[in-house]
Amino acid sequence: MANRTTTPPKTTPAPCQPCGGTGNVPITVRVGRKHRPVGQQDGLCLNCFGTGTDPNA
């Protein structure tokens, strides 16, 4: 009898929902006494910690 091994199909991990798989999310920058928004900068996604894959998948 031939010994046959099968490998499971490789699946790609699902992208993270908040960052869309990029690992970065926009953070609003606020300045001044009234904390008015002046722009946005990139921040690390706290859901996937910058990996871009869904941790619950």
mmCIF entry with sequence, helices, sheets and N, C-alpha, C, O atoms, coordinates in Angstrom:
data_MODEL
# 
_entry.id   MODEL 
# 
_entity.id                         1 
_entity.type                       polymer 
_entity.pdbx_number_of_molecules   1 
# 
_entity_poly.entity_id                      1 
_entity_poly.type                           'polypeptide(L)' 
_entity_poly.nstd_linkage                   no 
_entity_poly.nstd_monomer                   no 
_entity_poly.pdbx_seq_one_letter_code       MANRTTTPPKTTPAPCQPCGGTGNVPITVRVGRKHRPVGQQDGLCLNCFGTGTDPNA 
_entity_poly.pdbx_seq_one_letter_code_can   MANRTTTPPKTTPAPCQPCGGTGNVPITVRVGRKHRPVGQQDGLCLNCFGTGTDPNA 
_entity_poly.pdbx_strand_id                 A 
# 
loop_
_entity_poly_seq.entity_id 
_entity_poly_seq.num 
_entity_poly_seq.mon_id 
_entity_poly_seq.hetero 
1 1  MET n 
1 2  ALA n 
1 3  ASN n 
1 4  ARG n 
1 5  THR n 
1 6  THR n 
1 7  THR n 
1 8  PRO n 
1 9  PRO n 
1 10 LYS n 
1 11 THR n 
1 12 THR n 
1 13 PRO n 
1 14 ALA n 
1 15 PRO n 
1 16 CYS n 
1 17 GLN n 
1 18 PRO n 
1 19 CYS n 
1 20 GLY n 
1 21 GLY n 
1 22 THR n 
1 23 GLY n 
1 24 ASN n 
1 25 VAL n 
1 26 PRO n 
1 27 ILE n 
1 28 THR n 
1 29 VAL n 
1 30 ARG n 
1 31 VAL n 
1 32 GLY n 
1 33 ARG n 
1 34 LYS n 
1 35 HIS n 
1 36 ARG n 
1 37 PRO n 
1 38 VAL n 
1 39 GLY n 
1 40 GLN n 
1 41 GLN n 
1 42 ASP n 
1 43 GLY n 
1 44 LEU n 
1 45 CYS n 
1 46 LEU n 
1 47 ASN n 
1 48 CYS n 
1 49 PHE n 
1 50 GLY n 
1 51 THR n 
1 52 GLY n 
1 53 THR n 
1 54 ASP n 
1 55 PRO n 
1 56 ASN n 
1 57 ALA n 
# 
_struct_asym.id          A 
_struct_asym.entity_id   1 
# 
_struct_sheet.id               AA1 
_struct_sheet.type             ? 
_struct_sheet.number_strands   2 
_struct_sheet.details          ? 
# 
_struct_sheet_order.sheet_id     AA1 
_struct_sheet_order.range_id_1   1 
_struct_sheet_order.range_id_2   2 
_struct_sheet_order.offset       ? 
_struct_sheet_order.sense        anti-parallel 
# 
loop_
_struct_sheet_range.sheet_id 
_struct_sheet_range.id 
_struct_sheet_range.beg_label_comp_id 
_struct_sheet_range.beg_label_asym_id 
_struct_sheet_range.beg_label_seq_id 
_struct_sheet_range.pdbx_beg_PDB_ins_code 
_struct_sheet_range.end_label_comp_id 
_struct_sheet_range.end_label_asym_id 
_struct_sheet_range.end_label_seq_id 
_struct_sheet_range.pdbx_end_PDB_ins_code 
_struct_sheet_range.beg_auth_comp_id 
_struct_sheet_range.beg_auth_asym_id 
_struct_sheet_range.beg_auth_seq_id 
_struct_sheet_range.end_auth_comp_id 
_struct_sheet_range.end_auth_asym_id 
_struct_sheet_range.end_auth_seq_id 
AA1 1 ASN A 24 ? VAL A 31 ? ASN A 24 VAL A 31 
AA1 2 ARG A 36 ? LEU A 44 ? ARG A 36 LEU A 44 
# 
loop_
_atom_site.group_PDB 
_atom_site.id 
_atom_site.type_symbol 
_atom_site.label_atom_id 
_atom_site.label_alt_id 
_atom_site.label_comp_id 
_atom_site.label_asym_id 
_atom_site.label_entity_id 
_atom_site.label_seq_id 
_atom_site.pdbx_PDB_ins_code 
_atom_site.Cartn_x 
_atom_site.Cartn_y 
_atom_site.Cartn_z 
_atom_site.occupancy 
_atom_site.B_iso_or_equiv 
_atom_site.pdbx_formal_charge 
_atom_site.auth_seq_id 
_atom_site.auth_comp_id 
_atom_site.auth_asym_id 
_atom_site.auth_atom_id 
_atom_site.pdbx_PDB_model_num 
ATOM 1   N N  . MET A 1 1  ? 0.831   -1.174 0.000  1.00 0.00 ? 1  MET A N  1 
ATOM 2   C CA . MET A 1 1  ? 0.000   0.000  0.000  1.00 0.00 ? 1  MET A CA 1 
ATOM 3   C C  . MET A 1 1  ? 0.879   1.242  0.000  1.00 0.00 ? 1  MET A C  1 
ATOM 4   O O  . MET A 1 1  ? 1.905   1.316  0.677  1.00 0.00 ? 1  MET A O  1 
ATOM 5   N N  . ALA A 1 2  ? 0.447   2.184  -0.764 1.00 0.00 ? 2  ALA A N  1 
ATOM 6   C CA . ALA A 1 2  ? 1.182   3.442  -0.848 1.00 0.00 ? 2  ALA A CA 1 
ATOM 7   C C  . ALA A 1 2  ? 0.782   4.336  0.322  1.00 0.00 ? 2  ALA A C  1 
ATOM 8   O O  . ALA A 1 2  ? -0.392  4.460  0.668  1.00 0.00 ? 2  ALA A O  1 
ATOM 9   N N  . ASN A 1 3  ? 1.787   4.944  0.909  1.00 0.00 ? 3  ASN A N  1 
ATOM 10  C CA . ASN A 1 3  ? 1.526   5.861  2.012  1.00 0.00 ? 3  ASN A CA 1 
ATOM 11  C C  . ASN A 1 3  ? 1.245   7.237  1.424  1.00 0.00 ? 3  ASN A C  1 
ATOM 12  O O  . ASN A 1 3  ? 2.120   7.840  0.803  1.00 0.00 ? 3  ASN A O  1 
ATOM 13  N N  . ARG A 1 4  ? 0.049   7.725  1.615  1.00 0.00 ? 4  ARG A N  1 
ATOM 14  C CA . ARG A 1 4  ? -0.373  8.969  0.971  1.00 0.00 ? 4  ARG A CA 1 
ATOM 15  C C  . ARG A 1 4  ? -0.605  10.054 2.037  1.00 0.00 ? 4  ARG A C  1 
ATOM 16  O O  . ARG A 1 4  ? -1.359  9.850  2.989  1.00 0.00 ? 4  ARG A O  1 
ATOM 17  N N  . THR A 1 5  ? 0.044   11.189 1.862  1.00 0.00 ? 5  THR A N  1 
ATOM 18  C CA . THR A 1 5  ? -0.172  12.306 2.786  1.00 0.00 ? 5  THR A CA 1 
ATOM 19  C C  . THR A 1 5  ? -0.818  13.446 2.020  1.00 0.00 ? 5  THR A C  1 
ATOM 20  O O  . THR A 1 5  ? -0.481  13.729 0.870  1.00 0.00 ? 5  THR A O  1 
ATOM 21  N N  . THR A 1 6  ? -1.741  14.078 2.686  1.00 0.00 ? 6  THR A N  1 
ATOM 22  C CA . THR A 1 6  ? -2.406  15.217 2.056  1.00 0.00 ? 6  THR A CA 1 
ATOM 23  C C  . THR A 1 6  ? -2.099  16.467 2.860  1.00 0.00 ? 6  THR A C  1 
ATOM 24  O O  . THR A 1 6  ? -2.035  16.427 4.089  1.00 0.00 ? 6  THR A O  1 
ATOM 25  N N  . THR A 1 7  ? -1.913  17.548 2.178  1.00 0.00 ? 7  THR A N  1 
ATOM 26  C CA . THR A 1 7  ? -1.677  18.826 2.849  1.00 0.00 ? 7  THR A CA 1 
ATOM 27  C C  . THR A 1 7  ? -2.945  19.659 2.742  1.00 0.00 ? 7  THR A C  1 
ATOM 28  O O  . THR A 1 7  ? -3.596  19.676 1.697  1.00 0.00 ? 7  THR A O  1 
ATOM 29  N N  . PRO A 1 8  ? -3.294  20.345 3.818  1.00 0.00 ? 8  PRO A N  1 
ATOM 30  C CA . PRO A 1 8  ? -4.496  21.183 3.749  1.00 0.00 ? 8  PRO A CA 1 
ATOM 31  C C  . PRO A 1 8  ? -4.270  22.367 2.813  1.00 0.00 ? 8  PRO A C  1 
ATOM 32  O O  . PRO A 1 8  ? -3.144  22.849 2.688  1.00 0.00 ? 8  PRO A O  1 
ATOM 33  N N  . PRO A 1 9  ? -5.319  22.833 2.161  1.00 0.00 ? 9  PRO A N  1 
ATOM 34  C CA . PRO A 1 9  ? -5.154  23.969 1.249  1.00 0.00 ? 9  PRO A CA 1 
ATOM 35  C C  . PRO A 1 9  ? -4.749  25.223 2.035  1.00 0.00 ? 9  PRO A C  1 
ATOM 36  O O  . PRO A 1 9  ? -5.227  25.455 3.145  1.00 0.00 ? 9  PRO A O  1 
ATOM 37  N N  . LYS A 1 10 ? -3.872  26.013 1.446  1.00 0.00 ? 10 LYS A N  1 
ATOM 38  C CA . LYS A 1 10 ? -3.411  27.234 2.098  1.00 0.00 ? 10 LYS A CA 1 
ATOM 39  C C  . LYS A 1 10 ? -4.459  28.327 1.921  1.00 0.00 ? 10 LYS A C  1 
ATOM 40  O O  . LYS A 1 10 ? -4.918  28.603 0.813  1.00 0.00 ? 10 LYS A O  1 
ATOM 41  N N  . THR A 1 11 ? -4.821  28.933 3.034  1.00 0.00 ? 11 THR A N  1 
ATOM 42  C CA . THR A 1 11 ? -5.808  30.003 2.993  1.00 0.00 ? 11 THR A CA 1 
ATOM 43  C C  . THR A 1 11 ? -5.123  31.315 3.327  1.00 0.00 ? 11 THR A C  1 
ATOM 44  O O  . THR A 1 11 ? -4.188  31.354 4.126  1.00 0.00 ? 11 THR A O  1 
ATOM 45  N N  . THR A 1 12 ? -5.584  32.367 2.723  1.00 0.00 ? 12 THR A N  1 
ATOM 46  C CA . THR A 1 12 ? -5.026  33.676 3.028  1.00 0.00 ? 12 THR A CA 1 
ATOM 47  C C  . THR A 1 12 ? -5.775  34.250 4.218  1.00 0.00 ? 12 THR A C  1 
ATOM 48  O O  . THR A 1 12 ? -6.996  34.115 4.298  1.00 0.00 ? 12 THR A O  1 
ATOM 49  N N  . PRO A 1 13 ? -5.066  34.890 5.149  1.00 0.00 ? 13 PRO A N  1 
ATOM 50  C CA . PRO A 1 13 ? -5.753  35.444 6.317  1.00 0.00 ? 13 PRO A CA 1 
ATOM 51  C C  . PRO A 1 13 ? -6.659  36.606 5.926  1.00 0.00 ? 13 PRO A C  1 
ATOM 52  O O  . PRO A 1 13 ? -6.379  37.345 4.982  1.00 0.00 ? 13 PRO A O  1 
ATOM 53  N N  . ALA A 1 14 ? -7.734  36.748 6.662  1.00 0.00 ? 14 ALA A N  1 
ATOM 54  C CA . ALA A 1 14 ? -8.695  37.813 6.388  1.00 0.00 ? 14 ALA A CA 1 
ATOM 55  C C  . ALA A 1 14 ? -8.103  39.160 6.795  1.00 0.00 ? 14 ALA A C  1 
ATOM 56  O O  . ALA A 1 14 ? -7.416  39.242 7.814  1.00 0.00 ? 14 ALA A O  1 
ATOM 57  N N  . PRO A 1 15 ? -8.356  40.227 6.015  1.00 0.00 ? 15 PRO A N  1 
ATOM 58  C CA . PRO A 1 15 ? -7.837  41.540 6.398  1.00 0.00 ? 15 PRO A CA 1 
ATOM 59  C C  . PRO A 1 15 ? -8.578  42.094 7.616  1.00 0.00 ? 15 PRO A C  1 
ATOM 60  O O  . PRO A 1 15 ? -9.747  41.785 7.846  1.00 0.00 ? 15 PRO A O  1 
ATOM 61  N N  . CYS A 1 16 ? -7.892  42.895 8.364  1.00 0.00 ? 16 CYS A N  1 
ATOM 62  C CA . CYS A 1 16 ? -8.456  43.535 9.559  1.00 0.00 ? 16 CYS A CA 1 
ATOM 63  C C  . CYS A 1 16 ? -9.507  44.561 9.122  1.00 0.00 ? 16 CYS A C  1 
ATOM 64  O O  . CYS A 1 16 ? -9.304  45.284 8.146  1.00 0.00 ? 16 CYS A O  1 
ATOM 65  N N  . GLN A 1 17 ? -10.633 44.620 9.847  1.00 0.00 ? 17 GLN A N  1 
ATOM 66  C CA . GLN A 1 17 ? -11.726 45.512 9.473  1.00 0.00 ? 17 GLN A CA 1 
ATOM 67  C C  . GLN A 1 17 ? -11.416 46.997 9.713  1.00 0.00 ? 17 GLN A C  1 
ATOM 68  O O  . GLN A 1 17 ? -11.642 47.795 8.803  1.00 0.00 ? 17 GLN A O  1 
ATOM 69  N N  . PRO A 1 18 ? -10.914 47.414 10.882 1.00 0.00 ? 18 PRO A N  1 
ATOM 70  C CA . PRO A 1 18 ? -10.705 48.853 11.107 1.00 0.00 ? 18 PRO A CA 1 
ATOM 71  C C  . PRO A 1 18 ? -9.677  49.486 10.170 1.00 0.00 ? 18 PRO A C  1 
ATOM 72  O O  . PRO A 1 18 ? -9.851  50.625 9.736  1.00 0.00 ? 18 PRO A O  1 
ATOM 73  N N  . CYS A 1 19 ? -8.608  48.754 9.856  1.00 0.00 ? 19 CYS A N  1 
ATOM 74  C CA . CYS A 1 19 ? -7.556  49.359 9.032  1.00 0.00 ? 19 CYS A CA 1 
ATOM 75  C C  . CYS A 1 19 ? -7.627  48.923 7.577  1.00 0.00 ? 19 CYS A C  1 
ATOM 76  O O  . CYS A 1 19 ? -6.916  49.481 6.741  1.00 0.00 ? 19 CYS A O  1 
ATOM 77  N N  . GLY A 1 20 ? -8.457  47.949 7.251  1.00 0.00 ? 20 GLY A N  1 
ATOM 78  C CA . GLY A 1 20 ? -8.575  47.482 5.878  1.00 0.00 ? 20 GLY A CA 1 
ATOM 79  C C  . GLY A 1 20 ? -7.376  46.681 5.397  1.00 0.00 ? 20 GLY A C  1 
ATOM 80  O O  . GLY A 1 20 ? -7.174  46.540 4.191  1.00 0.00 ? 20 GLY A O  1 
ATOM 81  N N  . GLY A 1 21 ? -6.582  46.157 6.312  1.00 0.00 ? 21 GLY A N  1 
ATOM 82  C CA . GLY A 1 21 ? -5.430  45.344 5.955  1.00 0.00 ? 21 GLY A CA 1 
ATOM 83  C C  . GLY A 1 21 ? -4.138  46.120 5.803  1.00 0.00 ? 21 GLY A C  1 
ATOM 84  O O  . GLY A 1 21 ? -3.116  45.528 5.457  1.00 0.00 ? 21 GLY A O  1 
ATOM 85  N N  . THR A 1 22 ? -4.142  47.425 6.049  1.00 0.00 ? 22 THR A N  1 
ATOM 86  C CA . THR A 1 22 ? -2.919  48.215 5.896  1.00 0.00 ? 22 THR A CA 1 
ATOM 87  C C  . THR A 1 22 ? -2.092  48.277 7.171  1.00 0.00 ? 22 THR A C  1 
ATOM 88  O O  . THR A 1 22 ? -0.877  48.465 7.113  1.00 0.00 ? 22 THR A O  1 
ATOM 89  N N  . GLY A 1 23 ? -2.740  48.122 8.325  1.00 0.00 ? 23 GLY A N  1 
ATOM 90  C CA . GLY A 1 23 ? -2.028  48.224 9.596  1.00 0.00 ? 23 GLY A CA 1 
ATOM 91  C C  . GLY A 1 23 ? -1.994  49.629 10.147 1.00 0.00 ? 23 GLY A C  1 
ATOM 92  O O  . GLY A 1 23 ? -1.541  49.838 11.273 1.00 0.00 ? 23 GLY A O  1 
ATOM 93  N N  . ASN A 1 24 ? -2.469  50.610 9.373  1.00 0.00 ? 24 ASN A N  1 
ATOM 94  C CA . ASN A 1 24 ? -2.495  52.005 9.808  1.00 0.00 ? 24 ASN A CA 1 
ATOM 95  C C  . ASN A 1 24 ? -3.920  52.533 9.797  1.00 0.00 ? 24 ASN A C  1 
ATOM 96  O O  . ASN A 1 24 ? -4.723  52.178 8.934  1.00 0.00 ? 24 ASN A O  1 
ATOM 97  N N  . VAL A 1 25 ? -4.221  53.385 10.770 1.00 0.00 ? 25 VAL A N  1 
ATOM 98  C CA . VAL A 1 25 ? -5.520  54.044 10.830 1.00 0.00 ? 25 VAL A CA 1 
ATOM 99  C C  . VAL A 1 25 ? -5.291  55.539 10.949 1.00 0.00 ? 25 VAL A C  1 
ATOM 100 O O  . VAL A 1 25 ? -4.299  55.954 11.549 1.00 0.00 ? 25 VAL A O  1 
ATOM 101 N N  . PRO A 1 26 ? -6.183  56.370 10.393 1.00 0.00 ? 26 PRO A N  1 
ATOM 102 C CA . PRO A 1 26 ? -6.010  57.819 10.507 1.00 0.00 ? 26 PRO A CA 1 
ATOM 103 C C  . PRO A 1 26 ? -6.351  58.309 11.922 1.00 0.00 ? 26 PRO A C  1 
ATOM 104 O O  . PRO A 1 26 ? -7.371  57.923 12.494 1.00 0.00 ? 26 PRO A O  1 
ATOM 105 N N  . ILE A 1 27 ? -5.495  59.150 12.468 1.00 0.00 ? 27 ILE A N  1 
ATOM 106 C CA . ILE A 1 27 ? -5.691  59.745 13.785 1.00 0.00 ? 27 ILE A CA 1 
ATOM 107 C C  . ILE A 1 27 ? -5.823  61.249 13.588 1.00 0.00 ? 27 ILE A C  1 
ATOM 108 O O  . ILE A 1 27 ? -4.980  61.861 12.932 1.00 0.00 ? 27 ILE A O  1 
ATOM 109 N N  . THR A 1 28 ? -6.868  61.853 14.145 1.00 0.00 ? 28 THR A N  1 
ATOM 110 C CA . THR A 1 28 ? -7.072  63.291 14.018 1.00 0.00 ? 28 THR A CA 1 
ATOM 111 C C  . THR A 1 28 ? -6.123  64.033 14.949 1.00 0.00 ? 28 THR A C  1 
ATOM 112 O O  . THR A 1 28 ? -6.009  63.697 16.127 1.00 0.00 ? 28 THR A O  1 
ATOM 113 N N  . VAL A 1 29 ? -5.440  65.046 14.414 1.00 0.00 ? 29 VAL A N  1 
ATOM 114 C CA . VAL A 1 29 ? -4.520  65.862 15.202 1.00 0.00 ? 29 VAL A CA 1 
ATOM 115 C C  . VAL A 1 29 ? -5.264  67.116 15.639 1.00 0.00 ? 29 VAL A C  1 
ATOM 116 O O  . VAL A 1 29 ? -5.823  67.836 14.812 1.00 0.00 ? 29 VAL A O  1 
ATOM 117 N N  . ARG A 1 30 ? -5.269  67.371 16.938 1.00 0.00 ? 30 ARG A N  1 
ATOM 118 C CA . ARG A 1 30 ? -5.962  68.537 17.498 1.00 0.00 ? 30 ARG A CA 1 
ATOM 119 C C  . ARG A 1 30 ? -4.946  69.464 18.143 1.00 0.00 ? 30 ARG A C  1 
ATOM 120 O O  . ARG A 1 30 ? -4.043  69.007 18.845 1.00 0.00 ? 30 ARG A O  1 
ATOM 121 N N  . VAL A 1 31 ? -5.087  70.769 17.909 1.00 0.00 ? 31 VAL A N  1 
ATOM 122 C CA . VAL A 1 31 ? -4.172  71.753 18.481 1.00 0.00 ? 31 VAL A CA 1 
ATOM 123 C C  . VAL A 1 31 ? -4.956  72.915 19.059 1.00 0.00 ? 31 VAL A C  1 
ATOM 124 O O  . VAL A 1 31 ? -6.134  73.103 18.755 1.00 0.00 ? 31 VAL A O  1 
ATOM 125 N N  . GLY A 1 32 ? -4.283  73.692 19.899 1.00 0.00 ? 32 GLY A N  1 
ATOM 126 C CA . GLY A 1 32 ? -4.869  74.921 20.420 1.00 0.00 ? 32 GLY A CA 1 
ATOM 127 C C  . GLY A 1 32 ? -5.666  74.727 21.692 1.00 0.00 ? 32 GLY A C  1 
ATOM 128 O O  . GLY A 1 32 ? -5.882  73.609 22.160 1.00 0.00 ? 32 GLY A O  1 
ATOM 129 N N  . ARG A 1 33 ? -6.089  75.834 22.225 1.00 0.00 ? 33 ARG A N  1 
ATOM 130 C CA . ARG A 1 33 ? -6.827  75.837 23.483 1.00 0.00 ? 33 ARG A CA 1 
ATOM 131 C C  . ARG A 1 33 ? -8.181  75.161 23.335 1.00 0.00 ? 33 ARG A C  1 
ATOM 132 O O  . ARG A 1 33 ? -8.647  74.502 24.264 1.00 0.00 ? 33 ARG A O  1 
ATOM 133 N N  . LYS A 1 34 ? -8.820  75.315 22.180 1.00 0.00 ? 34 LYS A N  1 
ATOM 134 C CA . LYS A 1 34 ? -10.137 74.723 21.950 1.00 0.00 ? 34 LYS A CA 1 
ATOM 135 C C  . LYS A 1 34 ? -10.060 73.343 21.294 1.00 0.00 ? 34 LYS A C  1 
ATOM 136 O O  . LYS A 1 34 ? -11.088 72.747 20.972 1.00 0.00 ? 34 LYS A O  1 
ATOM 137 N N  . HIS A 1 35 ? -8.857  72.844 21.100 1.00 0.00 ? 35 HIS A N  1 
ATOM 138 C CA . HIS A 1 35 ? -8.616  71.532 20.490 1.00 0.00 ? 35 HIS A CA 1 
ATOM 139 C C  . HIS A 1 35 ? -9.308  71.390 19.141 1.00 0.00 ? 35 HIS A C  1 
ATOM 140 O O  . HIS A 1 35 ? -10.065 70.447 18.915 1.00 0.00 ? 35 HIS A O  1 
ATOM 141 N N  . ARG A 1 36 ? -9.043  72.321 18.265 1.00 0.00 ? 36 ARG A N  1 
ATOM 142 C CA . ARG A 1 36 ? -9.640  72.245 16.930 1.00 0.00 ? 36 ARG A CA 1 
ATOM 143 C C  . ARG A 1 36 ? -8.825  71.269 16.072 1.00 0.00 ? 36 ARG A C  1 
ATOM 144 O O  . ARG A 1 36 ? -7.600  71.225 16.177 1.00 0.00 ? 36 ARG A O  1 
ATOM 145 N N  . PRO A 1 37 ? -9.499  70.497 15.235 1.00 0.00 ? 37 PRO A N  1 
ATOM 146 C CA . PRO A 1 37 ? -8.787  69.547 14.371 1.00 0.00 ? 37 PRO A CA 1 
ATOM 147 C C  . PRO A 1 37 ? -8.083  70.278 13.230 1.00 0.00 ? 37 PRO A C  1 
ATOM 148 O O  . PRO A 1 37 ? -8.675  71.144 12.585 1.00 0.00 ? 37 PRO A O  1 
ATOM 149 N N  . VAL A 1 38 ? -6.821  69.930 12.984 1.00 0.00 ? 38 VAL A N  1 
ATOM 150 C CA . VAL A 1 38 ? -6.054  70.572 11.915 1.00 0.00 ? 38 VAL A CA 1 
ATOM 151 C C  . VAL A 1 38 ? -5.633  69.590 10.827 1.00 0.00 ? 38 VAL A C  1 
ATOM 152 O O  . VAL A 1 38 ? -5.212  70.018 9.752  1.00 0.00 ? 38 VAL A O  1 
ATOM 153 N N  . GLY A 1 39 ? -5.734  68.308 11.072 1.00 0.00 ? 39 GLY A N  1 
ATOM 154 C CA . GLY A 1 39 ? -5.322  67.347 10.058 1.00 0.00 ? 39 GLY A CA 1 
ATOM 155 C C  . GLY A 1 39 ? -5.351  65.944 10.612 1.00 0.00 ? 39 GLY A C  1 
ATOM 156 O O  . GLY A 1 39 ? -5.898  65.696 11.686 1.00 0.00 ? 39 GLY A O  1 
ATOM 157 N N  . GLN A 1 40 ? -4.754  65.022 9.865  1.00 0.00 ? 40 GLN A N  1 
ATOM 158 C CA . GLN A 1 40 ? -4.700  63.634 10.283 1.00 0.00 ? 40 GLN A CA 1 
ATOM 159 C C  . GLN A 1 40 ? -3.301  63.087 10.081 1.00 0.00 ? 40 GLN A C  1 
ATOM 160 O O  . GLN A 1 40 ? -2.561  63.547 9.211  1.00 0.00 ? 40 GLN A O  1 
ATOM 161 N N  . GLN A 1 41 ? -2.950  62.112 10.882 1.00 0.00 ? 41 GLN A N  1 
ATOM 162 C CA . GLN A 1 41 ? -1.690  61.409 10.715 1.00 0.00 ? 41 GLN A CA 1 
ATOM 163 C C  . GLN A 1 41 ? -1.953  59.914 10.845 1.00 0.00 ? 41 GLN A C  1 
ATOM 164 O O  . GLN A 1 41 ? -2.993  59.504 11.360 1.00 0.00 ? 41 GLN A O  1 
ATOM 165 N N  . ASP A 1 42 ? -1.013  59.102 10.380 1.00 0.00 ? 42 ASP A N  1 
ATOM 166 C CA . ASP A 1 42 ? -1.172  57.650 10.466 1.00 0.00 ? 42 ASP A CA 1 
ATOM 167 C C  . ASP A 1 42 ? -0.833  57.172 11.865 1.00 0.00 ? 42 ASP A C  1 
ATOM 168 O O  . ASP A 1 42 ? 0.130   57.629 12.480 1.00 0.00 ? 42 ASP A O  1 
ATOM 169 N N  . GLY A 1 43 ? -1.641  56.243 12.355 1.00 0.00 ? 43 GLY A N  1 
ATOM 170 C CA . GLY A 1 43 ? -1.403  55.629 13.650 1.00 0.00 ? 43 GLY A CA 1 
ATOM 171 C C  . GLY A 1 43 ? -1.479  54.125 13.516 1.00 0.00 ? 43 GLY A C  1 
ATOM 172 O O  . GLY A 1 43 ? -2.059  53.607 12.563 1.00 0.00 ? 43 GLY A O  1 
ATOM 173 N N  . LEU A 1 44 ? -0.898  53.429 14.464 1.00 0.00 ? 44 LEU A N  1 
ATOM 174 C CA . LEU A 1 44 ? -0.886  51.975 14.472 1.00 0.00 ? 44 LEU A CA 1 
ATOM 175 C C  . LEU A 1 44 ? -2.274  51.445 14.805 1.00 0.00 ? 44 LEU A C  1 
ATOM 176 O O  . LEU A 1 44 ? -2.917  51.924 15.738 1.00 0.00 ? 44 LEU A O  1 
ATOM 177 N N  . CYS A 1 45 ? -2.727  50.472 14.057 1.00 0.00 ? 45 CYS A N  1 
ATOM 178 C CA . CYS A 1 45 ? -4.030  49.860 14.310 1.00 0.00 ? 45 CYS A CA 1 
ATOM 179 C C  . CYS A 1 45 ? -3.934  49.024 15.583 1.00 0.00 ? 45 CYS A C  1 
ATOM 180 O O  . CYS A 1 45 ? -3.102  48.121 15.677 1.00 0.00 ? 45 CYS A O  1 
ATOM 181 N N  . LEU A 1 46 ? -4.790  49.328 16.564 1.00 0.00 ? 46 LEU A N  1 
ATOM 182 C CA . LEU A 1 46 ? -4.750  48.618 17.838 1.00 0.00 ? 46 LEU A CA 1 
ATOM 183 C C  . LEU A 1 46 ? -5.517  47.303 17.808 1.00 0.00 ? 46 LEU A C  1 
ATOM 184 O O  . LEU A 1 46 ? -5.431  46.519 18.754 1.00 0.00 ? 46 LEU A O  1 
ATOM 185 N N  . ASN A 1 47 ? -6.256  47.053 16.749 1.00 0.00 ? 47 ASN A N  1 
ATOM 186 C CA . ASN A 1 47 ? -6.964  45.782 16.634 1.00 0.00 ? 47 ASN A CA 1 
ATOM 187 C C  . ASN A 1 47 ? -6.009  44.672 16.195 1.00 0.00 ? 47 ASN A C  1 
ATOM 188 O O  . ASN A 1 47 ? -6.048  43.570 16.744 1.00 0.00 ? 47 ASN A O  1 
ATOM 189 N N  . CYS A 1 48 ? -5.156  44.953 15.215 1.00 0.00 ? 48 CYS A N  1 
ATOM 190 C CA . CYS A 1 48 ? -4.252  43.927 14.694 1.00 0.00 ? 48 CYS A CA 1 
ATOM 191 C C  . CYS A 1 48 ? -2.786  44.226 15.002 1.00 0.00 ? 48 CYS A C  1 
ATOM 192 O O  . CYS A 1 48 ? -1.909  43.446 14.629 1.00 0.00 ? 48 CYS A O  1 
ATOM 193 N N  . PHE A 1 49 ? -2.505  45.346 15.679 1.00 0.00 ? 49 PHE A N  1 
ATOM 194 C CA . PHE A 1 49 ? -1.147  45.771 16.035 1.00 0.00 ? 49 PHE A CA 1 
ATOM 195 C C  . PHE A 1 49 ? -0.234  45.894 14.823 1.00 0.00 ? 49 PHE A C  1 
ATOM 196 O O  . PHE A 1 49 ? 0.947   45.554 14.890 1.00 0.00 ? 49 PHE A O  1 
ATOM 197 N N  . GLY A 1 50 ? -0.789  46.383 13.709 1.00 0.00 ? 50 GLY A N  1 
ATOM 198 C CA . GLY A 1 50 ? 0.008   46.674 12.522 1.00 0.00 ? 50 GLY A CA 1 
ATOM 199 C C  . GLY A 1 50 ? 0.250   45.525 11.593 1.00 0.00 ? 50 GLY A C  1 
ATOM 200 O O  . GLY A 1 50 ? 0.943   45.704 10.591 1.00 0.00 ? 50 GLY A O  1 
ATOM 201 N N  . THR A 1 51 ? -0.283  44.343 11.864 1.00 0.00 ? 51 THR A N  1 
ATOM 202 C CA . THR A 1 51 ? -0.041  43.210 10.971 1.00 0.00 ? 51 THR A CA 1 
ATOM 203 C C  . THR A 1 51 ? -0.958  43.231 9.761  1.00 0.00 ? 51 THR A C  1 
ATOM 204 O O  . THR A 1 51 ? -0.583  42.739 8.697  1.00 0.00 ? 51 THR A O  1 
ATOM 205 N N  . GLY A 1 52 ? -2.167  43.798 9.904  1.00 0.00 ? 52 GLY A N  1 
ATOM 206 C CA . GLY A 1 52 ? -3.102  43.871 8.791  1.00 0.00 ? 52 GLY A CA 1 
ATOM 207 C C  . GLY A 1 52 ? -3.995  42.661 8.657  1.00 0.00 ? 52 GLY A C  1 
ATOM 208 O O  . GLY A 1 52 ? -4.859  42.635 7.781  1.00 0.00 ? 52 GLY A O  1 
ATOM 209 N N  . THR A 1 53 ? -3.814  41.654 9.499  1.00 0.00 ? 53 THR A N  1 
ATOM 210 C CA . THR A 1 53 ? -4.662  40.460 9.445  1.00 0.00 ? 53 THR A CA 1 
ATOM 211 C C  . THR A 1 53 ? -5.632  40.464 10.615 1.00 0.00 ? 53 THR A C  1 
ATOM 212 O O  . THR A 1 53 ? -5.342  41.025 11.672 1.00 0.00 ? 53 THR A O  1 
ATOM 213 N N  . ASP A 1 54 ? -6.775  39.841 10.421 1.00 0.00 ? 54 ASP A N  1 
ATOM 214 C CA . ASP A 1 54 ? -7.803  39.799 11.446 1.00 0.00 ? 54 ASP A CA 1 
ATOM 215 C C  . ASP A 1 54 ? -7.376  38.836 12.562 1.00 0.00 ? 54 ASP A C  1 
ATOM 216 O O  . ASP A 1 54 ? -7.149  37.656 12.291 1.00 0.00 ? 54 ASP A O  1 
ATOM 217 N N  . PRO A 1 55 ? -7.262  39.310 13.804 1.00 0.00 ? 55 PRO A N  1 
ATOM 218 C CA . PRO A 1 55 ? -6.809  38.422 14.872 1.00 0.00 ? 55 PRO A CA 1 
ATOM 219 C C  . PRO A 1 55 ? -7.874  37.408 15.299 1.00 0.00 ? 55 PRO A C  1 
ATOM 220 O O  . PRO A 1 55 ? -7.543  36.422 15.957 1.00 0.00 ? 55 PRO A O  1 
ATOM 221 N N  . ASN A 1 56 ? -9.128  37.626 14.944 1.00 0.00 ? 56 ASN A N  1 
ATOM 222 C CA . ASN A 1 56 ? -10.196 36.708 15.335 1.00 0.00 ? 56 ASN A CA 1 
ATOM 223 C C  . ASN A 1 56 ? -10.506 35.664 14.284 1.00 0.00 ? 56 ASN A C  1 
ATOM 224 O O  . ASN A 1 56 ? -11.413 34.853 14.474 1.00 0.00 ? 56 ASN A O  1 
ATOM 225 N N  . ALA A 1 57 ? -9.779  35.663 13.185 1.00 0.00 ? 57 ALA A N  1 
ATOM 226 C CA . ALA A 1 57 ? -10.050 34.712 12.108 1.00 0.00 ? 57 ALA A CA 1 
ATOM 227 C C  . ALA A 1 57 ? -9.333  33.394 12.331 1.00 0.00 ? 57 ALA A C  1 
ATOM 228 O O  . ALA A 1 57 ? -9.454  32.480 11.515 1.00 0.00 ? 57 ALA A O  1 
# 
